[in-house]
Amino acid sequence: MENSAQSERLPHLHESEMFHAIKNPAFRRIGLMGRAGKRSVTQSIAQIAQIINEMNLTLIMDVQTSNLPTLNLTEIERVKIVKRSLIGEICDLVIVVGGDGSILHAAEALARYRVPVLGVNRGRLGFLADVKPDEAAFKLRQVLMGDYQLDHRFLLTMEIREGRKIIHEDMALNDVVLHAGKSVHMIDFQLKIDGHDVYRQHSDGLIVATPTGSTAYALSGGGPIIHPSMDAICLVPMHPHTLSSRPIVVSGTSEICIRIHEDNRTQPMVSADGKPSIPLDQEQRLYIRKHPDKLTLLHPPGFDFYEACRTKLHWNVHAEEFSLDIDDDIDDDIDDDIDDDIMDDE
C-alpha cells in the first residue's frame, strides 16, 4: 500500500481559500458516483459535492448518478454531467457512494484508467467502501489535501471459448462463480490449472476469487481470508459431494480452465461479480486468469485491513454468556451464600 507523495501546486486552484494548505492538488477533477436511489446515498452525494465546490475543485458526475430519483441537482452549485464511460478518463479521483456492490459496479468503467477510487459506505459491510458517512467530510478533506494511502487490487478476466472463438468475456474484482442456476442438481465438471489436471468434481459449483473477493462470497463458502497484498487466487468448491474437496490457493499468475463433463445433467451458469449469468455448455471451456488492469483503491490515512476484519466480521465480540455483568452477578450470588453460611454459624 502506497502513501501519497507531494506534487507541485496547480495554478487554477489559486482562487480557493484552502489553496495554501493543499499539499497534493493532483486531484483537481473529482468524479462522484452513486448507484442506489436511497435518500441516505443522495444525502452523502450532496454533502460531498458541497465540499468539492468549497475547495474550488471541478466536480464531475455521471449521467446515471445525476438521474437518481432522490437527488436534487439544484442543491449542487457547480457540476458537470458526463457519460459513465468517460468519468474514469477525465477524472483524477472518483468517489463512489454506496456499498461494496457499488464499487464492483464502478470497477469495470474505472479500472482501465487506473484512476483512484474512494468509497463512502452506505451499504452493509464496507470492505471496499470503507469511509463511514459520519466521517466523510473530515476524511474527504484529508484526502483532497494529499493525505491518503493507495491500494492496488488485481482483477480477474473470464472467457468462455468454443474452440478458438470467444463466446463471452467479462472481468471481476471479487470473483467468477460457476453455479447451477435454479437447478437443484450438482454440476459435473473438470478443473485444470496451468494445463495440469486437478480434479473432476460433483458440486453446486466453484468460486474463483481474488484476495479482494476472499471476504465476500468465498468467505461464506468456507474459503480463507487472503490479505489484499497477496498475488493469489482462491478456488472454493460450493457444497462438494466429496468431503475432502477443500479450497485451494494458487498463484495469481495461474490460468484456470473449467470443462463441463459429458455426464453432466444440468445447465451450468457463470457469473462475474454477481452480474447476469451466462450459460456454459459441454463443448465450451471457461478460462479464468489475472486481468491486465488493476483497480486502485484510495484510503484515508490510518486504514488497516486487520482492523477492518475485526470490526466488520466481529472478531472481538464475546458471547453474551461470558460478559462481565453475568460474572459479577455470579460473584454476588457467591458472596451472598458465604454471608448466609456465616450467619448460620453464628
C-alpha positions, 0 to 999 in steps of 0.5 A: 500500500502506497502513501501519497507523495507531494506534487507541485501546486496547480495554478487554477486552484489559486482562487480557493481559500484552502489553496495554501494548505493543499499539499497534493492538488493532483486531484483537481477533477473529482468524479462522484458516483452513486448507484442506489436511489436511497435518500441516505446515498443522495444525502452523502452525494450532496454533502460531498459535492458541497465540499468539492465546490468549497475547495474550488475543485471541478466536480464531475458526475455521471449521467446515471448518478445525476438521474437518481430519483432522490437527488436534487441537482439544484442543491449542487452549485457547480457540476458537470454531467458526463457519460459513465464511460468517460468519468474514469478518463477525465477524472483524477479521483472518483468517489463512489457512494454506496456499498461494496456492490457499488464499487464492483459496479464502478470497477469495470468503467474505472479500472482501465484508467487506473484512476483512484477510487474512494468509497463512502459506505452506505451499504452493509459491510464496507470492505471496499467502501470503507469511509463511514458517512459520519466521517466523510467530510473530515476524511474527504478533506484529508484526502483532497489535501494529499493525505491518503494511502493507495491500494492496488487490487488485481482483477480477474478476466473470464472467457468462455471459448468454443474452440478458438472463438470467444463466446463471452468475456467479462472481468471481476474484482471479487470473483467468477462463480460457476453455479447451477442456476435454479437447478437443484442438481450438482454440476459435473465438471473438470478443473485444470490449472496451468494445463495440469489436471486437478480434479473432476468434481460433483458440486453446486459449483466453484468460486474463483476469487481474488484476495479482494473477493476472499471476504465476500462470497468465498468467505461464506463458502468456507474459503480463507481470508487472503490479505489484499497484498497477496498475488493469489487466487482462491478456488472454493468448491460450493457444497462438494459431494466429496468431503475432502474437496477443500479450497485451494490457493494458487498463484495469481499468475495461474490460468484456470480452465473449467470443462463441463463433463459429458455426464453432466445433467444440468445447465451450468451458469457463470457469473462475474461479480454477481452480474447476469449469468451466462450459460456454459455448455459441454463443448465450451471451456471457461478460462479464468486468469489475472486481468491486465488492469488493476483497480486502485483503491484510495484510503484515508490515512490510518486504514488497516485491513486487520482492523477492518476484519475485526470490526466488520466480521466481529472478531472481538465480540464475546458471547453474551454468556461470558460478559462481565455483568453475568460474572459479577452477578455470579460473584454476588450470588457467591458472596451472598451464600458465604454471608448466609453460611456465616450467619448460620454459624453464628 
